[in-house]
Amino acid sequence: MATYVYETIPRHPDELPLRFEVIQSMKDAPLTRHPDTGEPVRRIISGGYGLMGVSGKNTPVPAVARSGGCGCGGMCSCGRG
């Protein structure tokens, strides 16, 4: 089971959306209506986190780590490298 974030779709520009969470199976279709009010809703895609590690010799290593680069796609002009 996963926790998904939804928000109501405002009907007027001055309305603020209401955000709420729902625990659903990944197989379930996204909600289209708020379970209590029936208002139209959309699912919010937000950032998360992931863990990545090296477990052995045959584990692929991201190209950024292999090249020693910063991940900006060039000569580290982004200031991160």
N, CA, C and O atoms as a Maestro MAE file, in Angstrom:
{
 s_m_m2io_version
 :::
 2.0.0
}

f_m_ct {
 s_m_title
 :::
 protein
 m_atom[324] {
  # First column is atom index #
  i_m_mmod_type
  r_m_x_coord
  r_m_y_coord
  r_m_z_coord
  i_m_residue_number
  s_m_chain_name
  s_m_pdb_residue_name
  s_m_pdb_atom_name
  i_m_atomic_number
  :::
  1 25 0.844 -1.176 0.000 1 A "MET " " N  " 7
  2 3 0.000 0.000 0.000 1 A "MET " " CA " 6
  3 2 0.889 1.238 0.000 1 A "MET " " C  " 6
  4 15 1.937 1.266 0.645 1 A "MET " " O  " 8
  5 25 0.463 2.244 -0.720 2 A "ALA " " N  " 7
  6 3 1.213 3.496 -0.833 2 A "ALA " " CA " 6
  7 2 0.327 4.650 -0.375 2 A "ALA " " C  " 6
  8 15 -0.900 4.565 -0.431 2 A "ALA " " O  " 8
  9 25 0.948 5.704 0.068 3 A "THR " " N  " 7
  10 3 0.228 6.913 0.447 3 A "THR " " CA " 6
  11 2 0.350 7.921 -0.687 3 A "THR " " C  " 6
  12 15 1.458 8.297 -1.070 3 A "THR " " O  " 8
  13 25 -0.770 8.355 -1.217 4 A "TYR " " N  " 7
  14 3 -0.802 9.314 -2.310 4 A "TYR " " CA " 6
  15 2 -1.361 10.641 -1.815 4 A "TYR " " C  " 6
  16 15 -2.237 10.682 -0.951 4 A "TYR " " O  " 8
  17 25 -0.837 11.723 -2.380 5 A "VAL " " N  " 7
  18 3 -1.310 13.068 -2.047 5 A "VAL " " CA " 6
  19 2 -2.203 13.534 -3.190 5 A "VAL " " C  " 6
  20 15 -1.842 13.444 -4.363 5 A "VAL " " O  " 8
  21 25 -3.367 14.031 -2.819 6 A "TYR " " N  " 7
  22 3 -4.321 14.583 -3.777 6 A "TYR " " CA " 6
  23 2 -4.625 16.014 -3.384 6 A "TYR " " C  " 6
  24 15 -4.388 16.422 -2.247 6 A "TYR " " O  " 8
  25 25 -5.157 16.780 -4.341 7 A "GLU " " N  " 7
  26 3 -5.663 18.109 -4.017 7 A "GLU " " CA " 6
  27 2 -6.923 18.368 -4.820 7 A "GLU " " C  " 6
  28 15 -7.094 17.874 -5.934 7 A "GLU " " O  " 8
  29 25 -7.802 19.161 -4.214 8 A "THR " " N  " 7
  30 3 -9.025 19.539 -4.923 8 A "THR " " CA " 6
  31 2 -8.662 20.495 -6.047 8 A "THR " " C  " 6
  32 15 -7.657 21.203 -5.972 8 A "THR " " O  " 8
  33 25 -9.476 20.511 -7.079 9 A "ILE " " N  " 7
  34 3 -9.266 21.412 -8.210 9 A "ILE " " CA " 6
  35 2 -10.164 22.621 -7.996 9 A "ILE " " C  " 6
  36 15 -11.387 22.508 -8.076 9 A "ILE " " O  " 8
  37 25 -9.558 23.791 -7.721 10 A "PRO " " N  " 7
  38 3 -10.368 24.979 -7.462 10 A "PRO " " CA " 6
  39 2 -11.247 25.345 -8.664 10 A "PRO " " C  " 6
  40 15 -10.836 25.215 -9.817 10 A "PRO " " O  " 8
  41 25 -12.445 25.798 -8.368 11 A "ARG " " N  " 7
  42 3 -13.368 26.201 -9.431 11 A "ARG " " CA " 6
  43 2 -13.185 27.659 -9.813 11 A "ARG " " C  " 6
  44 15 -13.558 28.080 -10.908 11 A "ARG " " O  " 8
  45 25 -12.598 28.435 -8.884 12 A "HIS " " N  " 7
  46 3 -12.377 29.861 -9.116 12 A "HIS " " CA " 6
  47 2 -10.923 30.185 -8.819 12 A "HIS " " C  " 6
  48 15 -10.318 29.550 -7.955 12 A "HIS " " O  " 8
  49 25 -10.343 31.164 -9.519 13 A "PRO " " N  " 7
  50 3 -8.935 31.501 -9.322 13 A "PRO " " CA " 6
  51 2 -8.578 31.922 -7.890 13 A "PRO " " C  " 6
  52 15 -7.432 31.763 -7.469 13 A "PRO " " O  " 8
  53 25 -9.543 32.452 -7.144 14 A "ASP " " N  " 7
  54 3 -9.250 32.910 -5.783 14 A "ASP " " CA " 6
  55 2 -9.368 31.790 -4.743 14 A "ASP " " C  " 6
  56 15 -9.080 32.022 -3.569 14 A "ASP " " O  " 8
  57 25 -9.782 30.592 -5.141 15 A "GLU " " N  " 7
  58 3 -9.892 29.459 -4.219 15 A "GLU " " CA " 6
  59 2 -8.557 28.745 -4.090 15 A "GLU " " C  " 6
  60 15 -7.806 28.631 -5.058 15 A "GLU " " O  " 8
  61 25 -8.273 28.271 -2.903 16 A "LEU " " N  " 7
  62 3 -7.073 27.474 -2.670 16 A "LEU " " CA " 6
  63 2 -7.432 25.997 -2.684 16 A "LEU " " C  " 6
  64 15 -8.488 25.610 -2.184 16 A "LEU " " O  " 8
  65 25 -6.565 25.172 -3.250 17 A "PRO " " N  " 7
  66 3 -6.849 23.732 -3.236 17 A "PRO " " CA " 6
  67 2 -6.660 23.158 -1.836 17 A "PRO " " C  " 6
  68 15 -5.856 23.657 -1.049 17 A "PRO " " O  " 8
  69 25 -7.398 22.124 -1.545 18 A "LEU " " N  " 7
  70 3 -7.289 21.412 -0.279 18 A "LEU " " CA " 6
  71 2 -6.492 20.134 -0.534 18 A "LEU " " C  " 6
  72 15 -6.880 19.328 -1.380 18 A "LEU " " O  " 8
  73 25 -5.387 19.937 0.183 19 A "ARG " " N  " 7
  74 3 -4.570 18.733 0.008 19 A "ARG " " CA " 6
  75 2 -4.916 17.704 1.068 19 A "ARG " " C  " 6
  76 15 -5.209 18.040 2.215 19 A "ARG " " O  " 8
  77 25 -4.876 16.437 0.659 20 A "PHE " " N  " 7
  78 3 -5.142 15.345 1.585 20 A "PHE " " CA " 6
  79 2 -4.419 14.095 1.096 20 A "PHE " " C  " 6
  80 15 -4.030 14.008 -0.068 20 A "PHE " " O  " 8
  81 25 -4.247 13.146 1.978 21 A "GLU " " N  " 7
  82 3 -3.559 11.894 1.664 21 A "GLU " " CA " 6
  83 2 -4.532 10.726 1.694 21 A "GLU " " C  " 6
  84 15 -5.488 10.705 2.470 21 A "GLU " " O  " 8
  85 25 -4.263 9.754 0.827 22 A "VAL " " N  " 7
  86 3 -5.080 8.543 0.764 22 A "VAL " " CA " 6
  87 2 -4.139 7.348 0.640 22 A "VAL " " C  " 6
  88 15 -3.199 7.370 -0.155 22 A "VAL " " O  " 8
  89 25 -4.391 6.323 1.417 23 A "ILE " " N  " 7
  90 3 -3.623 5.085 1.300 23 A "ILE " " CA " 6
  91 2 -4.336 4.199 0.294 23 A "ILE " " C  " 6
  92 15 -5.499 3.837 0.474 23 A "ILE " " O  " 8
  93 25 -3.608 3.851 -0.784 24 A "GLN " " N  " 7
  94 3 -4.177 3.040 -1.861 24 A "GLN " " CA " 6
  95 2 -3.156 2.013 -2.315 24 A "GLN " " C  " 6
  96 15 -1.955 2.165 -2.094 24 A "GLN " " O  " 8
  97 25 -3.650 0.984 -2.942 25 A "SER " " N  " 7
  98 3 -2.771 0.036 -3.616 25 A "SER " " CA " 6
  99 2 -2.261 0.699 -4.892 25 A "SER " " C  " 6
  100 15 -2.943 1.540 -5.476 25 A "SER " " O  " 8
  101 25 -1.071 0.321 -5.317 26 A "MET " " N  " 7
  102 3 -0.539 0.875 -6.570 26 A "MET " " CA " 6
  103 2 -1.366 0.424 -7.762 26 A "MET " " C  " 6
  104 15 -1.298 1.030 -8.832 26 A "MET " " O  " 8
  105 25 -2.140 -0.625 -7.587 27 A "LYS " " N  " 7
  106 3 -2.996 -1.131 -8.664 27 A "LYS " " CA " 6
  107 2 -4.291 -0.332 -8.786 27 A "LYS " " C  " 6
  108 15 -4.961 -0.401 -9.817 27 A "LYS " " O  " 8
  109 25 -4.652 0.426 -7.747 28 A "ASP " " N  " 7
  110 3 -5.894 1.199 -7.768 28 A "ASP " " CA " 6
  111 2 -5.788 2.380 -8.727 28 A "ASP " " C  " 6
  112 15 -4.727 2.991 -8.861 28 A "ASP " " O  " 8
  113 25 -6.873 2.686 -9.375 29 A "ALA " " N  " 7
  114 3 -6.920 3.863 -10.243 29 A "ALA " " CA " 6
  115 2 -6.884 5.125 -9.374 29 A "ALA " " C  " 6
  116 15 -7.390 5.122 -8.252 29 A "ALA " " O  " 8
  117 25 -6.283 6.206 -9.895 30 A "PRO " " N  " 7
  118 3 -6.278 7.458 -9.132 30 A "PRO " " CA " 6
  119 2 -7.698 7.953 -8.879 30 A "PRO " " C  " 6
  120 15 -8.597 7.752 -9.696 30 A "PRO " " O  " 8
  121 25 -7.880 8.601 -7.736 31 A "LEU " " N  " 7
  122 3 -9.192 9.182 -7.434 31 A "LEU " " CA " 6
  123 2 -9.483 10.325 -8.386 31 A "LEU " " C  " 6
  124 15 -8.565 11.005 -8.846 31 A "LEU " " O  " 8
  125 25 -10.738 10.537 -8.681 32 A "THR " " N  " 7
  126 3 -11.155 11.690 -9.476 32 A "THR " " CA " 6
  127 2 -12.046 12.618 -8.661 32 A "THR " " C  " 6
  128 15 -12.278 13.763 -9.049 32 A "THR " " O  " 8
  129 25 -12.542 12.126 -7.536 33 A "ARG " " N  " 7
  130 3 -13.426 12.901 -6.646 33 A "ARG " " CA " 6
  131 2 -12.969 12.746 -5.201 33 A "ARG " " C  " 6
  132 15 -12.466 11.693 -4.811 33 A "ARG " " O  " 8
  133 25 -13.147 13.796 -4.415 34 A "HIS " " N  " 7
  134 3 -12.844 13.751 -2.985 34 A "HIS " " CA " 6
  135 2 -13.784 12.739 -2.341 34 A "HIS " " C  " 6
  136 15 -14.988 12.769 -2.595 34 A "HIS " " O  " 8
  137 25 -13.251 11.841 -1.507 35 A "PRO " " N  " 7
  138 3 -14.106 10.791 -0.934 35 A "PRO " " CA " 6
  139 2 -15.246 11.319 -0.062 35 A "PRO " " C  " 6
  140 15 -16.287 10.669 0.037 35 A "PRO " " O  " 8
  141 25 -15.074 12.489 0.576 36 A "ASP " " N  " 7
  142 3 -16.108 13.027 1.460 36 A "ASP " " CA " 6
  143 2 -17.009 14.052 0.792 36 A "ASP " " C  " 6
  144 15 -18.222 14.048 1.003 36 A "ASP " " O  " 8
  145 25 -16.417 14.938 -0.020 37 A "THR " " N  " 7
  146 3 -17.191 16.052 -0.569 37 A "THR " " CA " 6
  147 2 -17.630 15.857 -2.011 37 A "THR " " C  " 6
  148 15 -18.560 16.521 -2.469 37 A "THR " " O  " 8
  149 25 -16.973 14.953 -2.736 38 A "GLY " " N  " 7
  150 3 -17.310 14.741 -4.136 38 A "GLY " " CA " 6
  151 2 -16.690 15.758 -5.075 38 A "GLY " " C  " 6
  152 15 -16.929 15.711 -6.281 38 A "GLY " " O  " 8
  153 25 -15.885 16.691 -4.532 39 A "GLU " " N  " 7
  154 3 -15.232 17.686 -5.392 39 A "GLU " " CA " 6
  155 2 -14.222 16.995 -6.306 39 A "GLU " " C  " 6
  156 15 -13.658 15.967 -5.932 39 A "GLU " " O  " 8
  157 25 -13.984 17.550 -7.512 40 A "PRO " " N  " 7
  158 3 -12.966 16.973 -8.392 40 A "PRO " " CA " 6
  159 2 -11.568 17.136 -7.776 40 A "PRO " " C  " 6
  160 15 -11.253 18.165 -7.177 40 A "PRO " " O  " 8
  161 25 -10.750 16.107 -7.939 41 A "VAL " " N  " 7
  162 3 -9.398 16.129 -7.387 41 A "VAL " " CA " 6
  163 2 -8.392 15.656 -8.426 41 A "VAL " " C  " 6
  164 15 -8.748 15.045 -9.433 41 A "VAL " " O  " 8
  165 25 -7.121 15.955 -8.153 42 A "ARG " " N  " 7
  166 3 -6.012 15.447 -8.966 42 A "ARG " " CA " 6
  167 2 -4.940 14.924 -8.022 42 A "ARG " " C  " 6
  168 15 -4.770 15.414 -6.906 42 A "ARG " " O  " 8
  169 25 -4.222 13.917 -8.504 43 A "ARG " " N  " 7
  170 3 -3.143 13.357 -7.690 43 A "ARG " " CA " 6
  171 2 -1.893 14.208 -7.891 43 A "ARG " " C  " 6
  172 15 -1.580 14.614 -9.010 43 A "ARG " " O  " 8
  173 25 -1.195 14.468 -6.815 44 A "ILE " " N  " 7
  174 3 0.006 15.294 -6.839 44 A "ILE " " CA " 6
  175 2 1.219 14.374 -6.899 44 A "ILE " " C  " 6
  176 15 1.350 13.442 -6.106 44 A "ILE " " O  " 8
  177 25 2.089 14.650 -7.839 45 A "ILE " " N  " 7
  178 3 3.344 13.924 -7.935 45 A "ILE " " CA " 6
  179 2 4.396 14.791 -7.261 45 A "ILE " " C  " 6
  180 15 4.658 15.917 -7.684 45 A "ILE " " O  " 8
  181 25 4.986 14.257 -6.218 46 A "SER " " N  " 7
  182 3 5.987 15.031 -5.496 46 A "SER " " CA " 6
  183 2 7.286 14.245 -5.433 46 A "SER " " C  " 6
  184 15 7.322 13.043 -5.699 46 A "SER " " O  " 8
  185 25 8.341 14.946 -5.078 47 A "GLY " " N  " 7
  186 3 9.638 14.301 -4.949 47 A "GLY " " CA " 6
  187 2 9.649 13.352 -3.782 47 A "GLY " " C  " 6
  188 15 8.868 13.485 -2.840 47 A "GLY " " O  " 8
  189 25 10.501 12.438 -3.851 48 A "GLY " " N  " 7
  190 3 10.668 11.494 -2.770 48 A "GLY " " CA " 6
  191 2 12.140 11.297 -2.520 48 A "GLY " " C  " 6
  192 15 12.958 12.154 -2.853 48 A "GLY " " O  " 8
  193 25 12.466 10.207 -1.956 49 A "TYR " " N  " 7
  194 3 13.875 9.917 -1.768 49 A "TYR " " CA " 6
  195 2 14.108 8.465 -2.124 49 A "TYR " " C  " 6
  196 15 13.191 7.644 -2.105 49 A "TYR " " O  " 8
  197 25 15.312 8.177 -2.439 50 A "GLY " " N  " 7
  198 3 15.669 6.813 -2.755 50 A "GLY " " CA " 6
  199 2 17.049 6.532 -2.215 50 A "GLY " " C  " 6
  200 15 17.853 7.442 -2.008 50 A "GLY " " O  " 8
  201 25 17.305 5.296 -1.996 51 A "LEU " " N  " 7
  202 3 18.610 4.896 -1.509 51 A "LEU " " CA " 6
  203 2 19.337 4.163 -2.613 51 A "LEU " " C  " 6
  204 15 18.765 3.315 -3.298 51 A "LEU " " O  " 8
  205 25 20.598 4.497 -2.777 52 A "MET " " N  " 7
  206 3 21.376 3.836 -3.809 52 A "MET " " CA " 6
  207 2 22.713 3.476 -3.197 52 A "MET " " C  " 6
  208 15 23.360 4.307 -2.560 52 A "MET " " O  " 8
  209 25 23.109 2.275 -3.387 53 A "GLY " " N  " 7
  210 3 24.381 1.856 -2.835 53 A "GLY " " CA " 6
  211 2 25.085 0.919 -3.786 53 A "GLY " " C  " 6
  212 15 24.497 0.437 -4.755 53 A "GLY " " O  " 8
  213 25 26.321 0.669 -3.511 54 A "VAL " " N  " 7
  214 3 27.109 -0.250 -4.311 54 A "VAL " " CA " 6
  215 2 27.271 -1.518 -3.495 54 A "VAL " " C  " 6
  216 15 27.803 -1.485 -2.385 54 A "VAL " " O  " 8
  217 25 26.813 -2.632 -4.040 55 A "SER " " N  " 7
  218 3 26.846 -3.879 -3.290 55 A "SER " " CA " 6
  219 2 27.943 -4.817 -3.765 55 A "SER " " C  " 6
  220 15 28.190 -5.841 -3.127 55 A "SER " " O  " 8
  221 25 28.592 -4.504 -4.840 56 A "GLY " " N  " 7
  222 3 29.632 -5.408 -5.319 56 A "GLY " " CA " 6
  223 2 30.214 -4.959 -6.636 56 A "GLY " " C  " 6
  224 15 29.883 -3.894 -7.157 56 A "GLY " " O  " 8
  225 25 31.080 -5.787 -7.159 57 A "LYS " " N  " 7
  226 3 31.818 -5.471 -8.376 57 A "LYS " " CA " 6
  227 2 30.928 -5.304 -9.604 57 A "LYS " " C  " 6
  228 15 31.228 -4.484 -10.472 57 A "LYS " " O  " 8
  229 25 29.838 -6.067 -9.693 58 A "ASN " " N  " 7
  230 3 28.990 -6.058 -10.883 58 A "ASN " " CA " 6
  231 2 27.826 -5.079 -10.792 58 A "ASN " " C  " 6
  232 15 26.970 -5.048 -11.676 58 A "ASN " " O  " 8
  233 25 27.791 -4.281 -9.730 59 A "THR " " N  " 7
  234 3 26.709 -3.313 -9.572 59 A "THR " " CA " 6
  235 2 26.989 -2.106 -10.444 59 A "THR " " C  " 6
  236 15 28.075 -1.534 -10.350 59 A "THR " " O  " 8
  237 25 26.040 -1.688 -11.302 60 A "PRO " " N  " 7
  238 3 26.274 -0.513 -12.134 60 A "PRO " " CA " 6
  239 2 26.435 0.736 -11.277 60 A "PRO " " C  " 6
  240 15 25.757 0.901 -10.263 60 A "PRO " " O  " 8
  241 25 27.329 1.598 -11.695 61 A "VAL " " N  " 7
  242 3 27.569 2.862 -11.011 61 A "VAL " " CA " 6
  243 2 27.128 3.968 -11.952 61 A "VAL " " C  " 6
  244 15 27.471 3.932 -13.134 61 A "VAL " " O  " 8
  245 25 26.369 4.964 -11.461 62 A "PRO " " N  " 7
  246 3 25.912 6.039 -12.335 62 A "PRO " " CA " 6
  247 2 27.074 6.706 -13.062 62 A "PRO " " C  " 6
  248 15 28.172 6.804 -12.515 62 A "PRO " " O  " 8
  249 25 26.841 7.166 -14.288 63 A "ALA " " N  " 7
  250 3 27.879 7.791 -15.103 63 A "ALA " " CA " 6
  251 2 28.510 8.984 -14.400 63 A "ALA " " C  " 6
  252 15 29.705 9.233 -14.562 63 A "ALA " " O  " 8
  253 25 27.733 9.719 -13.627 64 A "VAL " " N  " 7
  254 3 28.262 10.884 -12.923 64 A "VAL " " CA " 6
  255 2 29.337 10.446 -11.941 64 A "VAL " " C  " 6
  256 15 30.376 11.097 -11.824 64 A "VAL " " O  " 8
  257 25 29.094 9.347 -11.236 65 A "ALA " " N  " 7
  258 3 30.071 8.855 -10.275 65 A "ALA " " CA " 6
  259 2 31.317 8.339 -10.989 65 A "ALA " " C  " 6
  260 15 32.430 8.526 -10.497 65 A "ALA " " O  " 8
  261 25 31.145 7.692 -12.146 66 A "ARG " " N  " 7
  262 3 32.287 7.166 -12.898 66 A "ARG " " CA " 6
  263 2 33.158 8.289 -13.422 66 A "ARG " " C  " 6
  264 15 34.385 8.196 -13.399 66 A "ARG " " O  " 8
  265 25 32.520 9.359 -13.899 67 A "SER " " N  " 7
  266 3 33.279 10.438 -14.528 67 A "SER " " CA " 6
  267 2 33.810 11.439 -13.523 67 A "SER " " C  " 6
  268 15 34.667 12.258 -13.852 67 A "SER " " O  " 8
  269 25 33.305 11.379 -12.291 68 A "GLY " " N  " 7
  270 3 33.720 12.362 -11.303 68 A "GLY " " CA " 6
  271 2 33.053 13.700 -11.523 68 A "GLY " " C  " 6
  272 15 33.412 14.688 -10.882 68 A "GLY " " O  " 8
  273 25 32.085 13.744 -12.423 69 A "GLY " " N  " 7
  274 3 31.407 15.000 -12.741 69 A "GLY " " CA " 6
  275 2 30.371 15.360 -11.698 69 A "GLY " " C  " 6
  276 15 30.150 14.638 -10.726 69 A "GLY " " O  " 8
  277 25 29.746 16.493 -11.930 70 A "CYS " " N  " 7
  278 3 28.771 16.987 -10.960 70 A "CYS " " CA " 6
  279 2 27.347 16.649 -11.353 70 A "CYS " " C  " 6
  280 15 26.429 16.814 -10.549 70 A "CYS " " O  " 8
  281 25 27.144 16.176 -12.580 71 A "GLY " " N  " 7
  282 3 25.810 15.805 -13.001 71 A "GLY " " CA " 6
  283 2 25.075 16.874 -13.777 71 A "GLY " " C  " 6
  284 15 23.902 16.708 -14.112 71 A "GLY " " O  " 8
  285 25 25.760 17.981 -14.070 72 A "CYS " " N  " 7
  286 3 25.082 19.063 -14.788 72 A "CYS " " CA " 6
  287 2 25.154 18.883 -16.289 72 A "CYS " " C  " 6
  288 15 24.562 19.667 -17.031 72 A "CYS " " O  " 8
  289 25 25.870 17.863 -16.756 73 A "GLY " " N  " 7
  290 3 25.892 17.548 -18.172 73 A "GLY " " CA " 6
  291 2 27.015 18.213 -18.931 73 A "GLY " " C  " 6
  292 15 26.956 18.292 -20.158 73 A "GLY " " O  " 8
  293 25 28.022 18.686 -18.258 74 A "GLY " " N  " 7
  294 3 29.105 19.332 -19.006 74 A "GLY " " CA " 6
  295 2 30.329 19.520 -18.158 74 A "GLY " " C  " 6
  296 15 30.751 18.619 -17.433 74 A "GLY " " O  " 8
  297 25 30.882 20.670 -18.255 75 A "MET " " N  " 7
  298 3 32.147 20.983 -17.584 75 A "MET " " CA " 6
  299 2 31.899 21.521 -16.164 75 A "MET " " C  " 6
  300 15 32.714 22.283 -15.643 75 A "MET " " O  " 8
  301 25 30.826 21.146 -15.564 76 A "CYS " " N  " 7
  302 3 30.461 21.588 -14.217 76 A "CYS " " CA " 6
  303 2 30.325 23.106 -14.152 76 A "CYS " " C  " 6
  304 15 30.781 23.747 -13.205 76 A "CYS " " O  " 8
  305 25 29.702 23.653 -15.158 77 A "SER " " N  " 7
  306 3 29.456 25.093 -15.174 77 A "SER " " CA " 6
  307 2 28.347 25.484 -14.217 77 A "SER " " C  " 6
  308 15 28.077 26.667 -14.011 77 A "SER " " O  " 8
  309 25 27.706 24.481 -13.636 78 A "CYS " " N  " 7
  310 3 26.613 24.766 -12.697 78 A "CYS " " CA " 6
  311 2 27.137 25.197 -11.339 78 A "CYS " " C  " 6
  312 15 26.369 25.678 -10.507 78 A "CYS " " O  " 8
  313 25 28.448 25.033 -11.097 79 A "GLY " " N  " 7
  314 3 29.021 25.438 -9.831 79 A "GLY " " CA " 6
  315 2 29.011 24.360 -8.772 79 A "GLY " " C  " 6
  316 15 29.448 24.583 -7.643 79 A "GLY " " O  " 8
  317 25 28.500 23.164 -9.143 80 A "ARG " " N  " 7
  318 3 28.430 22.093 -8.148 80 A "ARG " " CA " 6
  319 2 29.695 21.235 -8.141 80 A "ARG " " C  " 6
  320 15 29.901 20.466 -7.202 80 A "ARG " " O  " 8
  321 25 30.543 21.345 -9.157 81 A "GLY " " N  " 7
  322 3 31.675 20.430 -9.247 81 A "GLY " " CA " 6
  323 2 33.003 21.079 -8.999 81 A "GLY " " C  " 6
  324 15 34.036 20.411 -9.047 81 A "GLY " " O  " 8
  :::
 }
 m_bond[323] {
  # First column is bond index #
  i_m_from
  i_m_to
  i_m_order
  :::
  1 1 2 1
  2 2 3 1
  3 3 4 2
  4 3 5 1
  5 5 6 1
  6 6 7 1
  7 7 8 2
  8 7 9 1
  9 9 10 1
  10 10 11 1
  11 11 12 2
  12 11 13 1
  13 13 14 1
  14 14 15 1
  15 15 16 2
  16 15 17 1
  17 17 18 1
  18 18 19 1
  19 19 20 2
  20 19 21 1
  21 21 22 1
  22 22 23 1
  23 23 24 2
  24 23 25 1
  25 25 26 1
  26 26 27 1
  27 27 28 2
  28 27 29 1
  29 29 30 1
  30 30 31 1
  31 31 32 2
  32 31 33 1
  33 33 34 1
  34 34 35 1
  35 35 36 2
  36 35 37 1
  37 37 38 1
  38 38 39 1
  39 39 40 2
  40 39 41 1
  41 41 42 1
  42 42 43 1
  43 43 44 2
  44 43 45 1
  45 45 46 1
  46 46 47 1
  47 47 48 2
  48 47 49 1
  49 49 50 1
  50 50 51 1
  51 51 52 2
  52 51 53 1
  53 53 54 1
  54 54 55 1
  55 55 56 2
  56 55 57 1
  57 57 58 1
  58 58 59 1
  59 59 60 2
  60 59 61 1
  61 61 62 1
  62 62 63 1
  63 63 64 2
  64 63 65 1
  65 65 66 1
  66 66 67 1
  67 67 68 2
  68 67 69 1
  69 69 70 1
  70 70 71 1
  71 71 72 2
  72 71 73 1
  73 73 74 1
  74 74 75 1
  75 75 76 2
  76 75 77 1
  77 77 78 1
  78 78 79 1
  79 79 80 2
  80 79 81 1
  81 81 82 1
  82 82 83 1
  83 83 84 2
  84 83 85 1
  85 85 86 1
  86 86 87 1
  87 87 88 2
  88 87 89 1
  89 89 90 1
  90 90 91 1
  91 91 92 2
  92 91 93 1
  93 93 94 1
  94 94 95 1
  95 95 96 2
  96 95 97 1
  97 97 98 1
  98 98 99 1
  99 99 100 2
  100 99 101 1
  101 101 102 1
  102 102 103 1
  103 103 104 2
  104 103 105 1
  105 105 106 1
  106 106 107 1
  107 107 108 2
  108 107 109 1
  109 109 110 1
  110 110 111 1
  111 111 112 2
  112 111 113 1
  113 113 114 1
  114 114 115 1
  115 115 116 2
  116 115 117 1
  117 117 118 1
  118 118 119 1
  119 119 120 2
  120 119 121 1
  121 121 122 1
  122 122 123 1
  123 123 124 2
  124 123 125 1
  125 125 126 1
  126 126 127 1
  127 127 128 2
  128 127 129 1
  129 129 130 1
  130 130 131 1
  131 131 132 2
  132 131 133 1
  133 133 134 1
  134 134 135 1
  135 135 136 2
  136 135 137 1
  137 137 138 1
  138 138 139 1
  139 139 140 2
  140 139 141 1
  141 141 142 1
  142 142 143 1
  143 143 144 2
  144 143 145 1
  145 145 146 1
  146 146 147 1
  147 147 148 2
  148 147 149 1
  149 149 150 1
  150 150 151 1
  151 151 152 2
  152 151 153 1
  153 153 154 1
  154 154 155 1
  155 155 156 2
  156 155 157 1
  157 157 158 1
  158 158 159 1
  159 159 160 2
  160 159 161 1
  161 161 162 1
  162 162 163 1
  163 163 164 2
  164 163 165 1
  165 165 166 1
  166 166 167 1
  167 167 168 2
  168 167 169 1
  169 169 170 1
  170 170 171 1
  171 171 172 2
  172 171 173 1
  173 173 174 1
  174 174 175 1
  175 175 176 2
  176 175 177 1
  177 177 178 1
  178 178 179 1
  179 179 180 2
  180 179 181 1
  181 181 182 1
  182 182 183 1
  183 183 184 2
  184 183 185 1
  185 185 186 1
  186 186 187 1
  187 187 188 2
  188 187 189 1
  189 189 190 1
  190 190 191 1
  191 191 192 2
  192 191 193 1
  193 193 194 1
  194 194 195 1
  195 195 196 2
  196 195 197 1
  197 197 198 1
  198 198 199 1
  199 199 200 2
  200 199 201 1
  201 201 202 1
  202 202 203 1
  203 203 204 2
  204 203 205 1
  205 205 206 1
  206 206 207 1
  207 207 208 2
  208 207 209 1
  209 209 210 1
  210 210 211 1
  211 211 212 2
  212 211 213 1
  213 213 214 1
  214 214 215 1
  215 215 216 2
  216 215 217 1
  217 217 218 1
  218 218 219 1
  219 219 220 2
  220 219 221 1
  221 221 222 1
  222 222 223 1
  223 223 224 2
  224 223 225 1
  225 225 226 1
  226 226 227 1
  227 227 228 2
  228 227 229 1
  229 229 230 1
  230 230 231 1
  231 231 232 2
  232 231 233 1
  233 233 234 1
  234 234 235 1
  235 235 236 2
  236 235 237 1
  237 237 238 1
  238 238 239 1
  239 239 240 2
  240 239 241 1
  241 241 242 1
  242 242 243 1
  243 243 244 2
  244 243 245 1
  245 245 246 1
  246 246 247 1
  247 247 248 2
  248 247 249 1
  249 249 250 1
  250 250 251 1
  251 251 252 2
  252 251 253 1
  253 253 254 1
  254 254 255 1
  255 255 256 2
  256 255 257 1
  257 257 258 1
  258 258 259 1
  259 259 260 2
  260 259 261 1
  261 261 262 1
  262 262 263 1
  263 263 264 2
  264 263 265 1
  265 265 266 1
  266 266 267 1
  267 267 268 2
  268 267 269 1
  269 269 270 1
  270 270 271 1
  271 271 272 2
  272 271 273 1
  273 273 274 1
  274 274 275 1
  275 275 276 2
  276 275 277 1
  277 277 278 1
  278 278 279 1
  279 279 280 2
  280 279 281 1
  281 281 282 1
  282 282 283 1
  283 283 284 2
  284 283 285 1
  285 285 286 1
  286 286 287 1
  287 287 288 2
  288 287 289 1
  289 289 290 1
  290 290 291 1
  291 291 292 2
  292 291 293 1
  293 293 294 1
  294 294 295 1
  295 295 296 2
  296 295 297 1
  297 297 298 1
  298 298 299 1
  299 299 300 2
  300 299 301 1
  301 301 302 1
  302 302 303 1
  303 303 304 2
  304 303 305 1
  305 305 306 1
  306 306 307 1
  307 307 308 2
  308 307 309 1
  309 309 310 1
  310 310 311 1
  311 311 312 2
  312 311 313 1
  313 313 314 1
  314 314 315 1
  315 315 316 2
  316 315 317 1
  317 317 318 1
  318 318 319 1
  319 319 320 2
  320 319 321 1
  321 321 322 1
  322 322 323 1
  323 323 324 2
  :::
 }
}
